[in-house]
Amino acid sequence: MDRIVQLLINAAALFAAVFVVPGLDFAFEPENAWLKFLLVAAIFGLVNTFVRPILRILTLPITIMTLGLFLIVINALMLLLTGAISNELALGLTVADFFAALLGAIVVSIVGMLLSMVVGTGRLVL
């Protein structure tokens, strides 16, 4: 049940980022738009589950030197990777550039953290 709640939190956070950040775009087609958006959120969750820990370990010295601020860059890279996978699978998420991914990562982190606190999952999406 926690996985489904986390998927919905990721979907809501991605939706907020697409709505707020100008460089992020999602093609809301009339048919199956929300199913595709949930698939993008699932891909985002899988990327954060499998790729992000490896990058965090590899960039630990940089993260320590920047007092954790480099984690925002890692989150932006995860959003860029999700956009690339979405483009390959024709799901509709487009990330224009790194700056859009950086702003999107900040929005996703804040919205995900707030929704996790409201829902009470105990997991923070940072």
C-alpha positions as YAML, in Angstrom:
chain: A
units: angstrom
residues:
- id: 1
  name: MET
  ca: [0.00, 0.00, 0.00]
- id: 2
  name: ASP
  ca: [2.91, 2.34, 0.72]
- id: 3
  name: ARG
  ca: [4.20, 1.89, -2.84]
- id: 4
  name: ILE
  ca: [0.87, 3.02, -4.29]
- id: 5
  name: VAL
  ca: [0.77, 6.05, -1.99]
- id: 6
  name: GLN
  ca: [4.36, 6.91, -2.93]
- id: 7
  name: LEU
  ca: [3.50, 6.53, -6.63]
- id: 8
  name: LEU
  ca: [0.59, 8.94, -6.22]
- id: 9
  name: ILE
  ca: [2.78, 11.40, -4.29]
- id: 10
  name: ASN
  ca: [5.40, 11.25, -7.06]
- id: 11
  name: ALA
  ca: [2.68, 11.77, -9.67]
- id: 12
  name: ALA
  ca: [1.29, 14.79, -7.82]
- id: 13
  name: ALA
  ca: [4.77, 16.26, -7.34]
- id: 14
  name: LEU
  ca: [5.61, 15.77, -11.03]
- id: 15
  name: PHE
  ca: [2.28, 17.31, -12.02]
- id: 16
  name: ALA
  ca: [3.03, 20.36, -9.87]
- id: 17
  name: ALA
  ca: [6.49, 20.65, -11.45]
- id: 18
  name: VAL
  ca: [5.05, 20.38, -14.97]
- id: 19
  name: PHE
  ca: [2.47, 23.01, -14.08]
- id: 20
  name: VAL
  ca: [4.96, 25.47, -12.50]
- id: 21
  name: VAL
  ca: [8.27, 25.07, -14.35]
- id: 22
  name: PRO
  ca: [8.30, 26.44, -17.91]
- id: 23
  name: GLY
  ca: [10.86, 23.98, -19.29]
- id: 24
  name: LEU
  ca: [8.94, 20.88, -18.22]
- id: 25
  name: ASP
  ca: [6.10, 19.78, -20.45]
- id: 26
  name: PHE
  ca: [3.75, 16.85, -20.60]
- id: 27
  name: ALA
  ca: [1.61, 16.10, -23.64]
- id: 28
  name: PHE
  ca: [-1.85, 15.63, -22.14]
- id: 29
  name: GLU
  ca: [-3.52, 13.78, -24.97]
- id: 30
  name: PRO
  ca: [-7.25, 13.06, -24.65]
- id: 31
  name: GLU
  ca: [-6.88, 9.30, -24.36]
- id: 32
  name: ASN
  ca: [-4.84, 7.60, -21.64]
- id: 33
  name: ALA
  ca: [-3.17, 10.83, -20.49]
- id: 34
  name: TRP
  ca: [-3.41, 10.04, -16.79]
- id: 35
  name: LEU
  ca: [-2.29, 6.45, -17.32]
- id: 36
  name: LYS
  ca: [0.80, 7.72, -19.15]
- id: 37
  name: PHE
  ca: [1.41, 10.25, -16.39]
- id: 38
  name: LEU
  ca: [1.24, 7.48, -13.77]
- id: 39
  name: LEU
  ca: [3.70, 5.46, -15.86]
- id: 40
  name: VAL
  ca: [6.07, 8.44, -15.91]
- id: 41
  name: ALA
  ca: [5.71, 8.71, -12.11]
- id: 42
  name: ALA
  ca: [6.49, 4.99, -11.82]
- id: 43
  name: ILE
  ca: [9.58, 5.43, -14.01]
- id: 44
  name: PHE
  ca: [10.61, 8.38, -11.83]
- id: 45
  name: GLY
  ca: [10.22, 6.18, -8.74]
- id: 46
  name: LEU
  ca: [12.25, 3.36, -10.29]
- id: 47
  name: VAL
  ca: [15.02, 5.73, -11.35]
- id: 48
  name: ASN
  ca: [15.12, 7.17, -7.84]
- id: 49
  name: THR
  ca: [15.17, 3.68, -6.36]
- id: 50
  name: PHE
  ca: [17.93, 2.14, -8.46]
- id: 51
  name: VAL
  ca: [20.09, 4.87, -10.04]
- id: 52
  name: ARG
  ca: [20.02, 7.62, -7.42]
- id: 53
  name: PRO
  ca: [21.71, 5.61, -4.60]
- id: 54
  name: ILE
  ca: [24.60, 4.72, -6.90]
- id: 55
  name: LEU
  ca: [25.10, 8.37, -7.84]
- id: 56
  name: ARG
  ca: [24.89, 9.42, -4.20]
- id: 57
  name: ILE
  ca: [27.68, 7.01, -3.28]
- id: 58
  name: LEU
  ca: [29.85, 8.03, -6.24]
- id: 59
  name: THR
  ca: [29.44, 11.74, -5.53]
- id: 60
  name: LEU
  ca: [29.76, 11.55, -1.75]
- id: 61
  name: PRO
  ca: [32.94, 13.69, -1.58]
- id: 62
  name: ILE
  ca: [31.33, 16.46, -3.67]
- id: 63
  name: THR
  ca: [28.17, 16.24, -1.59]
- id: 64
  name: ILE
  ca: [30.16, 16.61, 1.62]
- id: 65
  name: MET
  ca: [32.15, 19.55, 0.23]
- id: 66
  name: THR
  ca: [28.95, 21.36, -0.82]
- id: 67
  name: LEU
  ca: [27.20, 20.52, 2.47]
- id: 68
  name: GLY
  ca: [24.54, 18.48, 0.68]
- id: 69
  name: LEU
  ca: [23.63, 21.00, -1.99]
- id: 70
  name: PHE
  ca: [24.92, 18.69, -4.71]
- id: 71
  name: LEU
  ca: [21.95, 16.42, -3.98]
- id: 72
  name: ILE
  ca: [19.80, 18.93, -5.85]
- id: 73
  name: VAL
  ca: [21.98, 18.37, -8.92]
- id: 74
  name: ILE
  ca: [21.53, 14.60, -8.52]
- id: 75
  name: ASN
  ca: [17.75, 15.10, -8.32]
- id: 76
  name: ALA
  ca: [17.90, 17.19, -11.50]
- id: 77
  name: LEU
  ca: [19.84, 14.42, -13.23]
- id: 78
  name: MET
  ca: [17.17, 11.91, -12.15]
- id: 79
  name: LEU
  ca: [14.49, 14.14, -13.66]
- id: 80
  name: LEU
  ca: [16.51, 14.44, -16.88]
- id: 81
  name: LEU
  ca: [16.89, 10.67, -17.02]
- id: 82
  name: THR
  ca: [13.15, 10.23, -16.45]
- id: 83
  name: GLY
  ca: [12.47, 12.66, -19.29]
- id: 84
  name: ALA
  ca: [14.83, 10.76, -21.60]
- id: 85
  name: ILE
  ca: [13.19, 7.43, -20.79]
- id: 86
  name: SER
  ca: [9.77, 9.01, -21.25]
- id: 87
  name: ASN
  ca: [10.77, 10.31, -24.68]
- id: 88
  name: GLU
  ca: [12.06, 6.88, -25.71]
- id: 89
  name: LEU
  ca: [8.81, 5.23, -24.62]
- id: 90
  name: ALA
  ca: [6.66, 8.05, -26.10]
- id: 91
  name: LEU
  ca: [4.97, 8.80, -22.78]
- id: 92
  name: GLY
  ca: [4.99, 12.57, -23.19]
- id: 93
  name: LEU
  ca: [7.26, 14.08, -20.51]
- id: 94
  name: THR
  ca: [9.74, 16.54, -21.99]
- id: 95
  name: VAL
  ca: [12.56, 18.21, -20.06]
- id: 96
  name: ALA
  ca: [13.95, 21.15, -22.04]
- id: 97
  name: ASP
  ca: [17.35, 21.62, -20.40]
- id: 98
  name: PHE
  ca: [19.32, 21.22, -17.19]
- id: 99
  name: PHE
  ca: [18.03, 24.46, -15.68]
- id: 100
  name: ALA
  ca: [14.43, 23.30, -16.14]
- id: 101
  name: ALA
  ca: [15.36, 19.97, -14.58]
- id: 102
  name: LEU
  ca: [17.00, 21.79, -11.66]
- id: 103
  name: LEU
  ca: [13.93, 23.92, -10.99]
- id: 104
  name: GLY
  ca: [11.70, 20.90, -11.51]
- id: 105
  name: ALA
  ca: [13.74, 18.87, -9.03]
- id: 106
  name: ILE
  ca: [13.34, 21.60, -6.42]
- id: 107
  name: VAL
  ca: [9.57, 21.72, -6.98]
- id: 108
  name: VAL
  ca: [9.27, 17.92, -6.92]
- id: 109
  name: SER
  ca: [11.26, 17.75, -3.69]
- id: 110
  name: ILE
  ca: [9.23, 20.42, -1.92]
- id: 111
  name: VAL
  ca: [5.82, 19.15, -3.06]
- id: 112
  name: GLY
  ca: [6.79, 15.53, -2.39]
- id: 113
  name: MET
  ca: [7.99, 16.39, 1.11]
- id: 114
  name: LEU
  ca: [4.83, 18.36, 1.91]
- id: 115
  name: LEU
  ca: [2.54, 15.63, 0.58]
- id: 116
  name: SER
  ca: [4.47, 12.96, 2.49]
- id: 117
  name: MET
  ca: [4.02, 14.97, 5.68]
- id: 118
  name: VAL
  ca: [0.30, 15.47, 5.04]
- id: 119
  name: VAL
  ca: [-0.36, 11.84, 4.11]
- id: 120
  name: GLY
  ca: [1.91, 10.62, 6.87]
- id: 121
  name: THR
  ca: [3.94, 8.08, 4.93]
- id: 122
  name: GLY
  ca: [7.04, 8.83, 6.94]
- id: 123
  name: ARG
  ca: [9.16, 8.90, 3.76]
- id: 124
  name: LEU
  ca: [10.57, 12.16, 2.57]
- id: 125
  name: VAL
  ca: [11.12, 12.66, -1.17]
- id: 126
  name: LEU
  ca: [14.30, 14.73, -1.32]
...
